[in-house]
Amino acid sequence: MERCSDRRLLLLATLCHVARAPCGPTCTGAALRRYATYRGGSFTCGARIEWLRANRGMGEAEACQRIAGTEFPVECGACAPAGAAAAAKLVPSFVWAGPGGGKSS
């Protein structure tokens, strides 16, 4: 299987996620298309979730919780498996460490 570039993979992942609601009923296509920006770049919530699944071997619920519940609760909170209200109450313990790097807090 040919490996896609990160950008192509992220675009494909976003399109696939928009086709179905992965992280629960509040995780709509609009929620997955919201952009979350950090030093590593600006990517959609859906692309960030899919990147963790493809590159870190996380399951769907784990990736959704990490992006929507921990790293980007404001931008992506609707995709937290426990829902946006629960995500907003969480205190981030780490941040996105995607292709551009990241930092631990």
ABEGO torsion letter per residue (X at the ends): XBBBBAAAAAAAAAAAAAABBAAEAABBAAAAABBBBBAAEBBBAAAAAAAAAAAAGBBAAAAAAAAAAAABAAAAAAABAAEAAAAAABBBABBBBBAAEEBBX
